[in-house]
Amino acid sequence: MIDNIRSETQRLRDDIGLEFQRWYVEAKQLASYIGTEEEMPRAPSVQCNRSSVPGDTPFLYYKRLIGIPFIDILL
């Protein structure tokens, strides 16, 4: 059972682009339901108190900031 969970989590990590796309679309739908739009935090020149990840779009930004580290923690 643990091996199955580990292999499924590894599959998620290997296909993170596709998996996170589905999560992101669902999050955007929920956000529009409550009247919120997607946006990225402003990018300061020096980052001191939180992670600074490059991302040209909100999708890439949140995939790199949330999606990948979340799956990596599970592995």
C-alpha positions as CSV (number, residue, x, y, z in Angstrom):
1,M,0.0,0.0,0.0
2,I,2.7,2.5,0.9
3,D,4.6,1.6,-2.3
4,N,1.4,2.4,-4.3
5,I,1.0,5.8,-2.6
6,R,4.7,6.5,-3.2
7,S,4.5,5.5,-6.9
8,E,1.3,7.6,-7.4
9,T,3.0,10.6,-5.8
10,Q,6.0,10.1,-8.0
11,R,3.7,9.9,-11.0
12,L,2.2,13.2,-10.0
13,R,5.6,14.8,-9.7
14,D,6.7,13.4,-13.1
15,D,3.5,14.9,-14.7
16,I,3.4,18.1,-12.6
17,G,2.7,20.3,-15.6
18,L,-0.5,18.4,-16.5
19,E,-1.6,17.8,-12.9
20,F,-1.1,21.4,-11.8
21,Q,-2.9,22.6,-14.9
22,R,-6.0,20.7,-13.7
23,W,-5.6,22.0,-10.1
24,Y,-5.1,25.6,-11.4
25,V,-8.2,25.5,-13.6
26,E,-10.3,24.3,-10.7
27,A,-8.8,27.0,-8.4
28,K,-9.6,29.7,-11.0
29,Q,-13.2,28.4,-11.3
30,L,-13.6,28.6,-7.5
31,A,-12.0,32.1,-7.4
32,S,-14.4,33.4,-10.1
33,Y,-17.3,31.9,-8.2
34,I,-16.5,34.2,-5.2
35,G,-15.6,37.1,-7.5
36,T,-11.8,37.0,-7.3
37,E,-9.4,37.1,-10.2
38,E,-6.0,35.5,-10.6
39,E,-3.0,37.7,-10.0
40,M,0.7,37.5,-9.0
41,P,2.2,39.3,-6.1
42,R,4.3,42.3,-7.1
43,A,7.9,41.4,-7.7
44,P,10.3,43.4,-5.5
45,S,13.9,43.9,-6.4
46,V,15.1,42.3,-3.2
47,Q,13.2,39.4,-1.5
48,C,13.8,39.0,2.2
49,N,10.8,37.3,3.9
50,R,9.4,34.8,1.4
51,S,10.4,32.7,-1.6
52,S,11.1,34.5,-4.8
53,V,10.5,32.3,-7.9
54,P,10.6,33.4,-11.5
55,G,7.3,33.2,-13.4
56,D,6.1,35.0,-16.4
57,T,2.5,34.1,-15.8
58,P,0.4,33.4,-12.7
59,F,0.2,29.7,-13.7
60,L,4.0,29.3,-13.8
61,Y,4.5,31.4,-10.7
62,Y,2.1,29.3,-8.6
63,K,3.3,26.0,-10.1
64,R,6.8,26.8,-9.1
65,L,5.9,28.3,-5.7
66,I,3.2,25.9,-4.5
67,G,2.7,22.9,-6.8
68,I,6.2,21.5,-7.1
69,P,7.3,22.0,-3.5
70,F,4.0,20.5,-2.2
71,I,4.6,17.3,-4.2
72,D,8.3,17.2,-3.3
73,I,7.3,17.4,0.5
74,L,5.1,14.3,0.0
75,L,8.0,12.4,-1.6
